[in-house]
Amino acid sequence: MTNADDAPGRVRQLLTASRPISWINTAYPFAAAYLLTTGRVDVAFVVGTIFFLVPYNLAMYGINDVFDYESDLANPRKGGLEGAVLDGSNHRLTLWVAVIACIPFIVVLVLLGDPASWAVLAVSVFAVIAYSVPGLRFKERPFLDSVTSSTHFVSPAVYGLVLAGAQFTPQLLAVVGAFFLWGIASHAFGAVQDVMPDRAGNIQSIATVMGAHWTVRFSIIAWAAAGVLMLFTEWPGLLAAVLVLPYIATAAPYFFVTDENSGMANRGWKRFIWLNYTVGFLVTMLLIAYALERM
């Protein structure tokens, strides 16, 4: 627990709420998309990367932790790497810091952009808010929960492309589509481990509606579809099609998991978190190869 005078404790809780292990998952897509399109590091690149690295994640996860407080208390996997359980005394602070941290970056990005980029940024920020806040709570709207979660990670990349003035060719659309399917699959698989806690808390999700094993199968199909889409991209992007295989292999052991033992999928989810770093490295190598091909 923290108290009003425990500033270091509050800072630690804010840091935990922002999920440092996931910062790269939103900053990298923006930075890669912008840099590959423009070939330069400028003010927009720096401001956008910092925004999607920390403030964006504090808003996304901090808002979620505030409004999921009651259900998180009853979820045994919360309170560490996979999600903070914020002290009630820190809820208001978390919301205020998230807003204050985001606004300056958003203002600068609006000034640097145009109406098209404003629209994408608005969708990105709206998805962050709508996922958790009462009255919207997209996270409790089955299927929309996975679509919104995927938007959290894909929209920074789309924003980077639009801000940089990229031309959306069929090949680029295939990349974005594959990324979006990957995000949907990833959220759905992550929801499997929470089927029983969510039902106990009267929380709906894609997994509580479909059931554990059908959600796992849905995730595998979505990952496979993402791989197929990558086959329609430019060389060497099509090589990324094989990068969905480790995700499918991670989910496959839970093909027949039941709702009652769906918590076992947490082991697969933990592997998924670290798998992202390996796959991210390989994607980086492919992006470098792609950049060299264009030189």
C-alpha positions as CSV (number, residue, x, y, z in Angstrom):
1,M,0.0,0.0,0.0
2,T,1.1,3.6,-0.5
3,N,0.1,6.8,1.3
4,A,-0.2,10.4,0.4
5,D,3.4,11.1,1.4
6,D,4.9,8.1,-0.4
7,A,6.0,9.8,-3.6
8,P,8.5,7.0,-4.6
9,G,5.7,4.4,-4.1
10,R,3.3,6.4,-6.3
11,V,5.9,6.7,-9.0
12,R,6.6,3.0,-8.8
13,Q,2.9,2.3,-9.2
14,L,2.6,4.6,-12.2
15,L,5.5,3.0,-13.8
16,T,4.1,-0.5,-13.2
17,A,0.7,0.6,-14.5
18,S,2.4,1.7,-17.8
19,R,3.7,-1.8,-18.4
20,P,7.4,-1.0,-19.3
21,I,7.7,-4.5,-20.9
22,S,5.1,-3.4,-23.5
23,W,6.4,0.1,-24.3
24,I,8.2,-1.1,-27.4
25,N,5.0,-2.7,-28.8
26,T,3.5,0.6,-29.6
27,A,6.6,2.9,-30.1
28,Y,8.3,0.5,-32.5
29,P,5.4,0.3,-35.0
30,F,5.2,4.1,-35.2
31,A,9.0,4.6,-35.4
32,A,9.5,1.9,-38.0
33,A,6.6,3.1,-40.2
34,Y,7.7,6.7,-40.1
35,L,11.4,6.1,-40.6
36,L,11.0,3.7,-43.5
37,T,8.6,6.1,-45.2
38,T,10.6,9.3,-44.7
39,G,14.2,8.0,-44.2
40,R,14.8,10.7,-41.7
41,V,14.8,11.4,-38.0
42,D,13.1,14.7,-37.4
43,V,10.9,16.4,-34.8
44,A,7.8,14.3,-35.7
45,F,9.8,11.1,-35.4
46,V,11.1,12.0,-32.0
47,V,7.9,13.3,-30.5
48,G,5.8,10.5,-31.9
49,T,8.2,7.8,-30.7
50,I,8.3,9.2,-27.2
51,F,4.5,9.6,-27.1
52,F,3.9,6.0,-28.2
53,L,6.6,4.8,-25.9
54,V,5.5,6.1,-22.5
55,P,2.4,8.5,-22.3
56,Y,0.4,6.3,-24.6
57,N,1.0,3.2,-22.6
58,L,0.4,4.9,-19.3
59,A,-3.0,6.1,-20.7
60,M,-3.9,2.7,-22.2
61,Y,-2.9,0.5,-19.2
62,G,-3.4,3.1,-16.4
63,I,-7.0,3.8,-17.4
64,N,-7.6,0.0,-17.6
65,D,-6.1,-0.6,-14.2
66,V,-8.2,2.1,-12.6
67,F,-11.5,0.9,-13.9
68,D,-10.7,-2.8,-13.6
69,Y,-9.6,-2.5,-10.0
70,E,-12.3,-4.7,-8.5
71,S,-11.9,-7.5,-11.0
72,D,-8.1,-7.3,-10.9
73,L,-8.2,-7.9,-7.1
74,A,-9.8,-11.2,-7.7
75,N,-7.5,-12.2,-10.6
76,P,-4.5,-14.2,-9.4
77,R,-2.3,-13.2,-12.3
78,K,-2.6,-9.5,-11.7
79,G,-0.1,-7.5,-9.6
80,G,3.1,-7.8,-11.5
81,L,4.4,-8.3,-15.1
82,E,0.9,-9.0,-16.4
83,G,-0.9,-6.1,-14.9
84,A,-0.8,-3.7,-11.9
85,V,-3.3,-3.6,-9.1
86,L,-3.3,0.1,-8.3
87,D,-4.0,1.2,-4.8
88,G,-7.3,3.0,-4.6
89,S,-5.5,6.1,-3.4
90,N,-3.6,6.3,-6.7
91,H,-6.6,6.0,-9.1
92,R,-7.3,9.8,-9.5
93,L,-3.5,10.5,-9.7
94,T,-3.1,7.9,-12.5
95,L,-5.9,9.4,-14.6
96,W,-4.6,12.9,-14.2
97,V,-1.0,12.0,-14.9
98,A,-2.1,10.0,-18.0
99,V,-4.0,13.0,-19.3
100,I,-1.2,15.6,-18.5
101,A,1.5,13.3,-20.0
102,C,-0.4,12.9,-23.3
103,I,-1.8,16.3,-24.0
104,P,1.5,18.1,-24.9
105,F,2.6,15.4,-27.3
106,I,-0.9,15.3,-28.9
107,V,-0.8,19.1,-29.4
108,V,2.6,19.0,-31.0
109,L,1.6,16.1,-33.3
110,V,-1.5,17.9,-34.4
111,L,0.5,20.9,-35.3
112,L,3.0,18.8,-37.3
113,G,0.2,16.8,-39.1
114,D,-2.7,17.3,-41.4
115,P,-6.4,16.3,-41.2
116,A,-5.7,12.7,-42.3
117,S,-3.1,12.2,-39.6
118,W,-5.4,14.0,-37.1
119,A,-8.2,11.4,-37.9
120,V,-5.9,8.4,-37.3
121,L,-4.5,9.9,-34.1
122,A,-8.1,10.5,-32.9
123,V,-9.0,6.9,-33.6
124,S,-5.9,5.7,-31.8
125,V,-6.6,7.8,-28.7
126,F,-10.3,7.0,-28.7
127,A,-9.6,3.3,-28.8
128,V,-7.3,3.7,-25.7
129,I,-10.1,5.5,-23.8
130,A,-13.1,3.4,-25.1
131,Y,-11.5,0.1,-24.1
132,S,-11.8,0.7,-20.4
133,V,-13.9,3.8,-19.4
134,P,-17.4,3.2,-18.0
135,G,-20.2,3.9,-20.6
136,L,-18.1,2.5,-23.4
137,R,-16.1,-0.4,-22.0
138,F,-15.3,-1.9,-25.4
139,K,-13.3,-4.6,-23.5
140,E,-16.6,-6.0,-22.3
141,R,-18.1,-6.1,-25.8
142,P,-17.1,-9.5,-27.3
143,F,-15.2,-9.3,-30.6
144,L,-15.1,-5.5,-30.4
145,D,-12.7,-6.1,-27.5
146,S,-10.2,-7.9,-29.8
147,V,-10.7,-5.3,-32.6
148,T,-10.1,-2.5,-30.2
149,S,-7.1,-4.1,-28.6
150,S,-5.6,-4.7,-32.0
151,T,-6.2,-1.0,-32.9
152,H,-4.1,-0.1,-29.9
153,F,-1.0,-1.6,-31.5
154,V,-1.7,-1.2,-35.2
155,S,-2.9,2.5,-35.1
156,P,0.6,3.8,-34.1
157,A,2.0,2.2,-37.3
158,V,-0.9,3.5,-39.5
159,Y,-0.4,7.0,-37.9
160,G,3.3,6.9,-38.6
161,L,2.5,6.0,-42.3
162,V,-0.1,8.7,-42.7
163,L,2.0,11.4,-40.9
164,A,4.9,10.5,-43.2
165,G,2.8,10.7,-46.3
166,A,3.0,7.1,-47.3
167,Q,1.2,5.7,-50.4
168,F,-1.0,2.9,-49.4
169,T,-0.3,0.3,-52.1
170,P,-1.9,-3.1,-52.1
171,Q,1.3,-4.6,-50.6
172,L,1.3,-2.0,-47.8
173,L,-2.4,-2.7,-47.1
174,A,-1.5,-6.4,-46.9
175,V,1.1,-5.6,-44.2
176,V,-1.3,-3.5,-42.2
177,G,-4.0,-6.1,-42.6
178,A,-1.7,-8.9,-41.4
179,F,-0.6,-6.8,-38.4
180,F,-4.3,-6.2,-37.5
181,L,-5.1,-9.9,-37.7
182,W,-2.1,-10.6,-35.5
183,G,-3.4,-8.1,-32.9
184,I,-6.9,-9.7,-32.9
185,A,-5.4,-13.2,-32.5
186,S,-3.1,-12.1,-29.7
187,H,-5.9,-10.4,-27.7
188,A,-8.2,-13.3,-28.1
189,F,-5.5,-15.8,-27.0
190,G,-4.7,-13.6,-24.0
191,A,-8.4,-13.6,-23.0
192,V,-8.5,-17.4,-22.7
193,Q,-6.6,-17.4,-19.4
194,D,-9.2,-15.1,-17.8
195,V,-12.4,-17.0,-18.8
196,M,-13.2,-18.1,-15.2
197,P,-12.2,-14.9,-13.4
198,D,-14.1,-12.8,-16.0
199,R,-17.2,-14.9,-15.7
200,A,-17.0,-14.7,-11.9
201,G,-16.8,-11.0,-12.2
202,N,-19.7,-10.9,-14.7
203,I,-17.3,-9.5,-17.4
204,Q,-17.9,-10.5,-21.0
205,S,-15.1,-11.0,-23.5
206,I,-14.5,-12.8,-26.7
207,A,-13.3,-15.8,-24.7
208,T,-16.3,-15.9,-22.3
209,V,-18.7,-15.9,-25.3
210,M,-16.8,-18.4,-27.5
211,G,-15.5,-20.6,-24.8
212,A,-11.8,-21.3,-24.1
213,H,-11.0,-23.9,-26.8
214,W,-12.9,-22.2,-29.6
215,T,-11.1,-18.9,-28.8
216,V,-7.8,-20.7,-29.0
217,R,-8.8,-22.0,-32.4
218,F,-10.0,-18.6,-33.5
219,S,-6.6,-17.2,-32.6
220,I,-4.7,-19.8,-34.5
221,I,-6.9,-19.2,-37.6
222,A,-6.3,-15.4,-37.3
223,W,-2.6,-15.8,-37.0
224,A,-2.6,-18.2,-40.0
225,A,-4.6,-15.7,-42.0
226,A,-2.0,-13.0,-41.1
227,G,0.7,-15.2,-42.4
228,V,-1.2,-15.8,-45.7
229,L,-1.6,-12.0,-46.1
230,M,2.2,-11.5,-45.8
231,L,2.7,-13.7,-48.8
232,F,1.2,-10.8,-50.9
233,T,3.8,-8.3,-49.7
234,E,7.0,-7.1,-51.3
235,W,10.3,-9.0,-51.0
236,P,11.6,-9.6,-48.4
237,G,8.3,-9.0,-46.5
238,L,6.8,-12.2,-47.6
239,L,9.4,-14.0,-45.5
240,A,7.6,-12.7,-42.5
241,A,4.8,-15.2,-43.2
242,V,6.7,-17.8,-41.3
243,L,6.9,-15.6,-38.2
244,V,3.3,-16.5,-37.3
245,L,4.3,-20.2,-36.8
246,P,5.9,-19.7,-33.3
247,Y,2.6,-18.0,-32.2
248,I,0.5,-20.9,-33.6
249,A,2.9,-23.3,-31.9
250,T,2.5,-21.4,-28.6
251,A,-1.3,-21.7,-28.8
252,A,-1.6,-25.2,-30.2
253,P,-1.1,-27.1,-26.9
254,Y,-4.4,-25.4,-25.7
255,F,-6.4,-26.5,-28.7
256,F,-8.7,-28.6,-26.5
257,V,-8.5,-26.6,-23.3
258,T,-11.7,-26.4,-21.3
259,D,-13.2,-23.4,-19.7
260,E,-12.6,-25.0,-16.3
261,N,-8.8,-25.3,-16.8
262,S,-8.4,-22.3,-19.1
263,G,-6.1,-20.8,-16.6
264,M,-3.4,-23.2,-17.9
265,A,-3.2,-20.9,-20.9
266,N,-1.3,-18.4,-18.8
267,R,1.8,-20.4,-19.4
268,G,1.4,-19.9,-23.1
269,W,0.6,-16.3,-22.6
270,K,3.9,-15.8,-20.7
271,R,5.8,-17.4,-23.6
272,F,3.9,-15.1,-26.0
273,I,5.1,-12.0,-24.1
274,W,8.8,-13.0,-24.5
275,L,8.2,-14.4,-28.0
276,N,7.3,-10.9,-29.2
277,Y,10.9,-9.8,-28.6
278,T,12.4,-12.6,-30.7
279,V,9.9,-12.0,-33.5
280,G,10.4,-8.3,-33.2
281,F,14.1,-8.8,-33.7
282,L,13.5,-10.9,-36.8
283,V,11.0,-8.3,-38.2
284,T,13.7,-5.6,-37.6
285,M,16.1,-7.7,-39.7
286,L,13.5,-7.9,-42.5
287,L,12.9,-4.2,-42.3
288,I,16.6,-3.4,-42.6
289,A,16.8,-5.8,-45.6
290,Y,13.8,-4.0,-47.1
291,A,15.4,-0.6,-46.6
292,L,18.6,-1.8,-48.2
293,E,16.7,-3.1,-51.2
294,R,15.2,0.4,-51.8
295,M,18.6,2.1,-51.6
